[in-house]
Amino acid sequence: MKTNSRLKMPLAPILVIAFALFMLGCTSVGDVYEEPYVATPYESEPYEAEDLAYYEDYYYDFADYDGESLDEQNGYLGFEIPNYNDESEYDGEPLDEQESYLDLEIPSYDGEPEADDDNDSHLTEAFVSRVIDGDTIELSTGERVRFIGIDAPEIGEAGADEATAFVRERVLNQTVWLEADGNDTDRFGRLRRYIWLELPTDSTDRAQIETYMLNALLLSNGLAEVAIFGEVQNEQLFNEIVIPLVYVSASEQAVTEESATTEYSFIGNRNSEIFHTLRCRTLPAERNRVHFETRDQAIDAGHRPCRNCRP
């Protein structure tokens, strides 16, 4: 019986070829399902620049980086960094004059504090711990305050006790408000101030001055005289509201009675060549007095006005 020669081909080569084709086919199919290895820029293993084209999830694409500083690049962090030094947009003006470079509005400030609508903000609050006399007090800070524009009788003079009691009754252990005017201190280092018993809404209002300012109250009650040193804003008002001292010494009373029977109105000092009103506390001794009927007569004689009584 004859057999077909083609069927007698050896089986081993056929199995080898089939296995090789099978392995080759598995490799091709596996490429479809196998997840590719993705190396990030943070890993220490080296990678090629061209491989980064596959990594679209990462913004640090060093293949496109040209060596410029990071703030001059667009998009290396996934967004555009605004350049505030761009001369095409910045005209050299101060930042607060630019529009929206920081996407916020910078409030303007003119250097002046906002005024308080309810009171004068230039007044200073203080606490009185001691009353020295009718025109001087001491604060809780230890500072002494001399009342501007007035002169109350000194301790030992007529009316001193009454003036001191008047001040003590109104300000001792009380809060007051101080207002400066002219020189800040006198030659003794005391603060020169107007003393307000209540905080005024307008410190220039005459009605409030006459009602709440202690300096004015002493004048209008005959407990002090006007004594202006330098220029102060209330000089005219003080001269309008002052009344003669209620309490005067016997010598002052004698001068007042004498002035009613004589024709002169001013007394000069022949030594200092200073002239005074008839009721000034610094009148010269009788032997040094010179009498003048008018102010012009005293000035023409070469005398100058007294700084205390201001004739």
Secondary structure, 3 states (H helix, E strand, C coil): CCCCHHHHCCHHHHHHHHHHHHHHHHHHHHHHHCCCCCCCCCCCCCCCHHHHHHCCCCCCCHHHCCCCCHHHCECCCCCECCCCCCCCCCCCCCHHHCCCCCCCCCCCCCCCCCCCCCCCCCCEEEEEEEEEECCEEEECCCCEEEECCEECCCCCCCCHHHHHHHHHHHHCCCEEEEECCCCCECCCCCEEEEEECCCCCCCCCHHHHHHHEHHHHHHHCCCCEECCCCCCCCHHHHHHHCCCCCCCCHHHHHHHHHHHHCCCCEEEECCCCEEEECCCCCCCCHHHEEEECCHHHHHHCCCEECCCCCC
